[in-house]
Every structure is written in structure tokens, then in C-alpha cells.
Amino acid sequence: MTVRIGLIGAGVMGADHARTIASGVGGAELTAVHDKDIDRARSVARSCGDARVVETADELIADPKIDAVLVSSPDETHASLAVACIGAGKPALVEKPLASTPDDCRAVISAEMKGGPPAYPGRLHAPV
């Protein structure tokens, strides 16, 4: 089984994650890349195989051909993107920090806890 990963944020860290997925993670495939700088997204996608470029983060998260999302966008976007991934039922690896404020961190945790039974390994099982 191959896990199809979508990358949001193709800056320094995102590009590094993309290369790692493309070259060194068995069973994982970089499927799509989104960045507000579309040329940067194209460059990372091209350098990492056959990943396609997606115009918006929401489109990437909603894509049924994406199994999991790696969020490596600017810090202030992490919480809202994590909550969107949770809402879509997709596992997400969120680059640190999880959020810019404690309230935003709590919002992510709350969304995860309300998400129903664990859908994937590592999902939170009890209130924090």
C-alpha cells in the first residue's frame, strides 16, 4: 500500500520534507504540492517526481487522491490547516509550531477529540 501525501508549503522546510518523501520513505508518494508561490510549488513538484501542483490548500485537503497531508506553510496557518485536515478525516503532520497561540493549539486538540473514533494510528484517544 502506498500512502499518497500532499504537501502544503514548499519553502525551505517543505522542500526538504518533499525530497525526503520522494527519495527515502518506502510506501509513501509525494502526490501533490501547494504553495502560495505557484512557481515554487512547481519547482518542488518537478524536483520530486510526478507530483502535481494544486492551486489552493483547501483543494489539496479535499482531494480524495490524497491520503495524508504534510503542513509546512507559515506558522500562522498551521492551526487552521490542521483543523481542516481533521475535518476531512486526513492524518496530518504539522511542522512546528502546531499553532501560534495556546488557544489555537487547544482548537486543534478539540477538533481532533471531536473527530470521532480513531481513524489512524497515533490519533489522540483521550482528552488532553
PAZAPA-4460 file (N, C-alpha, C; in steps of 0.05 Angstrom, whole numbers, plus 32768, in hexadecimal, padded with zeros to 4 digits):
% residues 128
    n_x    n_y    n_z   ca_x   ca_y   ca_z    c_x    c_y    c_z   seq   type   mol
   8011   7FE8   8000   8000   8000   8000   8012   8019   8000     1      M     A
   800A   802C   7FF0   8019   8045   7FEE   8008   805B   7FFB     2      T     A
   8014   806B   800D   8006   8082   8018   800C   809A   8007     3      V     A
   7FF7   80A6   7FFC   7FFA   80BD   7FEA   7FF9   80D6   7FFB     4      R     A
   800F   80E5   7FFA   8012   80FC   800C   8010   8116   7FFC     5      I     A
   8002   8129   8007   8000   8144   7FFC   8010   8157   800E     6      G     A
   801F   8168   8002   8030   817B   8010   8024   8197   800E     7      L     A
   8020   81A4   8024   8018   81C0   8024   802F   81D1   802F     8      I     A
   803B   81E1   801E   8052   81F1   8025   806B   81E6   801A     9      G     A
   8076   81F2   8005   808D   81E8   7FF7   80A6   81F9   7FFB    10      A     A
   80A7   8206   8012   80BF   8216   8019   80D6   8203   8021    11      G     A
   80E9   820E   8030   8101   81FE   8037   80FA   81E4   8044    12      V     A
   80EA   81E5   805A   80E3   81CC   8068   80D1   81BA   8057    13      M     A
   80BD   81C6   804A   80AC   81B6   8039   80BA   81A8   8023    14      G     A
   80CD   81B6   8016   80DD   81AA   8000   80EE   8193   800B    15      A     A
   80F9   8197   8023   8109   8182   8030   80F8   8169   8036    16      D     A
   80E0   816E   8041   80CE   8157   8046   80C6   8149   802C    17      H     A
   80C1   8159   8017   80BA   814D   7FFD   80D0   813B   7FF3    18      A     A
   80E9   8144   7FF4   80FF   8134   7FEB   8102   811A   7FFC    19      R     A
   80FD   811D   8016   80FF   8105   8027   80E9   80F1   801F    20      T     A
   80D1   80FA   801B   80BB   80E8   8013   80C1   80DB   7FF9    21      I     A
   80CA   80EC   7FE6   80CF   80E2   7FCA   80E6   80CE   7FC9    22      A     A
   80FA   80D1   7FDA   8112   80C1   7FD7   8116   80AC   7FED    23      S     A
   8109   80AF   8004   8111   809E   801A   80FC   8092   802B    24      G     A
   80E2   8095   8024   80CD   808A   8034   80BE   8074   8025    25      V     A
   80C5   805B   802B   80B7   8045   801D   8099   8046   8023    26      G     A
   8089   8041   800F   806D   8040   8012   805F   805B   8012    27      G     A
   806F   8070   800D   8063   808B   800C   8069   8097   7FF1    28      A     A
   8057   80A7   7FE8   805A   80B5   7FCE   8051   80D2   7FD0    29      E     A
   8062   80E4   7FC8   805A   8100   7FC7   8048   8103   7FAF    30      L     A
   802E   8108   7FB4   801A   8109   7F9F   8013   8125   7F95    31      T     A
   8013   8138   7FA8   800B   8153   7FA1   801A   8167   7FB2    32      A     A
   801D   817F   7FA7   802B   8195   7FB5   801B   81AE   7FB1    33      V     A
   8018   81BD   7FC7   800C   81D7   7FC6   801E   81EB   7FD4    34      H     A
   8021   8202   7FC9   802F   8219   7FD5   8022   8232   7FCA    35      D     A
   8021   8247   7FD9   8016   8260   7FCF   8026   826A   7FB7    36      K     A
   8040   8264   7FB8   8051   826A   7FA1   8050   8252   7F8E    37      D     A
   8040   8254   7F7A   803B   823D   7F68   8054   8234   7F5A    38      I     A
   8066   8246   7F54   8080   823E   7F47   8091   822D   7F5A    39      D     A
   8090   8234   7F73   809F   8224   7F87   8092   8209   7F8A    40      R     A
   8078   8208   7F8A   806A   81EE   7F8B   8071   81DD   7F73    41      A     A
   8072   81E9   7F5B   8079   81DB   7F43   8096   81D0   7F44    42      R     A
   80A8   81E1   7F4E   80C4   81D8   7F50   80C7   81C0   7F63    43      S     A
   80BA   81C1   7F7A   80BC   81AB   7F8D   80AF   8192   7F81    44      V     A
   8097   8195   7F75   8089   817E   7F69   809A   8171   7F53    45      A     A
   80A6   8182   7F43   80B6   8178   7F2D   80CF   8169   7F37    46      R     A
   80DB   8174   7F4C   80F4   8168   7F56   80EF   814E   7F66    47      S     A
   80D6   8148   7F6C   80D0   8131   7F7C   80BF   811C   7F6E    48      C     A
   80C1   811C   7F53   80B2   8107   7F45   809A   8112   7F37    49      G     A
   8084   8103   7F39   806C   8109   7F2A   8057   8118   7F3A    50      D     A
   805E   8125   7F50   804A   8133   7F60   803D   8149   7F4F    51      A     A
   8023   814C   7F53   8015   8161   7F45   8013   817A   7F57    52      R     A
   800F   8191   7F4B   800D   81AA   7F5A   7FEF   81AF   7F5D    53      V     A
   7FE8   81B7   7F76   7FCC   81BD   7F7C   7FCA   81DA   7F84    54      V     A
   7FB5   81E8   7F7A   7FB4   8205   7F7D   7FAE   820F   7F99    55      E     A
   7F9E   81FF   7FA9   7F97   8208   7FC4   7F9B   81F2   7FD8    56      T     A
   7FA0   81FA   7FF1   7FA2   81E6   8006   7F88   81D7   800A    57      A     A
   7F72   81E5   8009   7F58   81D8   800C   7F53   81C2   7FF7    58      D     A
   7F5B   81C8   7FDE   7F59   81B5   7FC8   7F6A   819C   7FCE    59      E     A
   7F82   81A0   7FD8   7F94   818A   7FDE   7F88   8179   7FF4    60      L     A
   7F7F   8186   800A   7F74   8177   8020   7F5B   8167   8018    61      I     A
   7F4A   8172   8007   7F31   8165   7FFE   7F36   814F   7FE9    62      A     A
   7F4D   814E   7FDD   7F52   813C   7FC7   7F51   811F   7FD1    63      D     A
   7F3F   810F   7FC6   7F3D   80F2   7FCE   7F56   80E2   7FC7    64      P     A
   7F67   80ED   7FB6   7F7F   80DE   7FAE   7F96   80E4   7FC1    65      K     A
   7F91   80F4   7FD6   7FA5   80FA   7FEA   7F9D   80EB   8004    66      I     A
   7FAF   80DA   800E   7FA9   80CB   8026   7FB1   80D9   8040    67      D     A
   7FC6   80EA   803F   7FD1   80F8   8056   7FDD   8112   804D    68      A     A
   7FDF   8125   8060   7FE9   813F   8059   8001   8147   806B    69      V     A
   8015   8152   805E   802C   815D   806D   8029   817C   806C    70      L     A
   8025   8188   8083   8022   81A5   8084   803C   81B2   808B    71      V     A
   8047   81C2   8078   8061   81CF   807C   805F   81EC   8072    72      S     A
   8048   81F7   8076   8042   8213   806E   804A   8226   8084    73      S     A
   8046   8240   8081   804D   8253   8096   803F   824C   80B0    74      P     A
   804C   8251   80C6   8043   824A   80E1   8026   8251   80E6    75      D     A
   801E   8269   80DE   8003   8273   80E5   7FED   8264   80D6    76      E     A
   7FF4   8253   80C3   7FE0   8243   80B5   7FDD   8227   80BF    77      T     A
   7FEF   821F   80D1   7FF0   8203   80D9   7FD6   81F9   80E6    78      H     A
   7FCC   8209   80F9   7FB4   8200   8108   7F9C   81FC   80F5    79      A     A
   7F96   8210   80E5   7F7F   820E   80D3   7F82   81F7   80BF    80      S     A
   7F9A   81F3   80B5   7F9E   81DC   80A3   7F9B   81C2   80B1    81      L     A
   7FA6   81C0   80C9   7FA3   81A7   80D9   7F86   81A1   80DE    82      A     A
   7F76   81B5   80E6   7F5A   81B1   80EB   7F4C   81A8   80D1    83      V     A
   7F53   81B4   80BA   7F47   81AC   80A1   7F4E   818F   809A    84      A     A
   7F67   8187   809F   7F6E   816B   809A   7F5E   8158   80AC    85      C     A
   7F5C   815F   80C5   7F4C   814F   80D8   7F2F   814D   80CE    86      I     A
   7F24   8163   80C6   7F09   8163   80BB   7F05   8152   80A3    87      G     A
   7F1A   814F   8093   7F19   813F   807B   7F20   8122   8081    88      A     A
   7F27   811C   809A   7F2E   8101   80A2   7F49   80F8   8099    89      G     A
   7F5B   810B   8095   7F75   8104   808A   7F8B   8108   80A0    90      K     A
   7F9C   80F5   80A3   7FB3   80F9   80B5   7FC4   8110   80AB    91      P     A
   7FCF   811F   80BD   7FE0   8136   80B6   7FF9   8137   80C7    92      A     A
   800F   813B   80BB   8028   8141   80C9   802B   815F   80C6    93      L     A
   802A   816D   80DD   802C   818A   80DD   8047   8192   80E7    94      V     A
   8055   81A1   80D6   806F   81AC   80DE   806C   81BD   80F6    95      E     A
   807F   81BE   8108   807D   81CE   8120   807F   81EC   8119    96      K     A
   8072   81FC   8129   8060   81F6   813F   8045   81EC   8135    97      P     A
   8037   81DD   8145   801C   81D4   813E   800A   81ED   8138    98      L     A
   800D   8201   8149   7FFD   821A   8145   800C   8231   8151    99      A     A
   8002   8249   814B   8010   8261   8155   8008   826A   8171   100      S     A
   7FF1   825F   817A   7FE8   8267   8195   7FDE   824E   81A4   101      T     A
   7FDD   824F   81BE   7FD2   8239   81CE   7FB5   8233   81C6   102      P     A
   7FA5   8248   81C2   7F89   8244   81BA   7F87   8235   81A0   103      D     A
   7F98   823B   818D   7F98   822D   8173   7FA0   8210   8177   104      D     A
   7FB3   820B   8189   7FBB   81EF   818F   7FA4   81E0   819B   105      C     A
   7F96   81EC   81AD   7F7F   81DF   81B9   7F69   81DA   81A4   106      R     A
   7F66   81EC   8191   7F52   81E8   817C   7F59   81D0   816B   107      A     A
   7F72   81CC   8165   7F7B   81B4   8156   7F75   819B   8166   108      V     A
   7F7C   819B   817F   7F78   8184   8190   7F5A   817E   8193   109      I     A
   7F4A   8193   8196   7F2D   8190   8198   7F22   8184   817F   110      S     A
   7F2A   818D   8168   7F21   8182   814E   7F28   8165   814C   111      A     A
   7F40   815E   8154   7F49   8142   8153   7F38   8131   8166   112      E     A
   7F32   813B   817E   7F22   812B   8191   7F06   8128   8188   113      M     A
   7EFB   813B   8179   7EDF   813A   816F   7EDD   8129   8156   114      K     A
   7EF4   8122   814B   7EF4   8114   8131   7EEA   80F8   8131   115      G     A
   7EE1   80EE   8147   7ED6   80D3   8148   7EEB   80BF   814F   116      G     A
   7EE5   80A5   814A   7EF8   8090   8152   7F12   8093   8142   117      P     A
   7F28   8089   814D   7F42   808C   8140   7F41   8080   8124   118      P     A
   7F49   808F   8110   7F49   8086   80F5   7F65   807D   80EB   119      A     A
   7F79   8083   80FB   7F94   807C   80F3   7FA5   8079   810C   120      Y     A
   7FBB   806A   810A   7FCC   8067   8122   7FD7   8081   812B   121      P     A
   7FD9   8085   8145   7FE4   809D   8150   7FD0   80B2   8155   122      G     A
   7FB7   80AE   814C   7FA3   80C3   8151   7F9D   80C4   816F   123      R     A
   7F98   80DB   8179   7F92   80DF   8196   7F7A   80CE   819D   124      L     A
   7F7B   80C2   81B4   7F64   80B1   81BD   7F57   80BD   81D6   125      H     A
   7F63   80CE   81E4   7F58   80D8   81FD   7F5C   80F6   81FF   126      A     A
   7F4B   8104   820D   7F4E   8121   820F   7F69   8129   821B   127      P     A
   7F73   813E   8211   7F8D   8149   821B   7F88   8160   822D   128      V     A
***
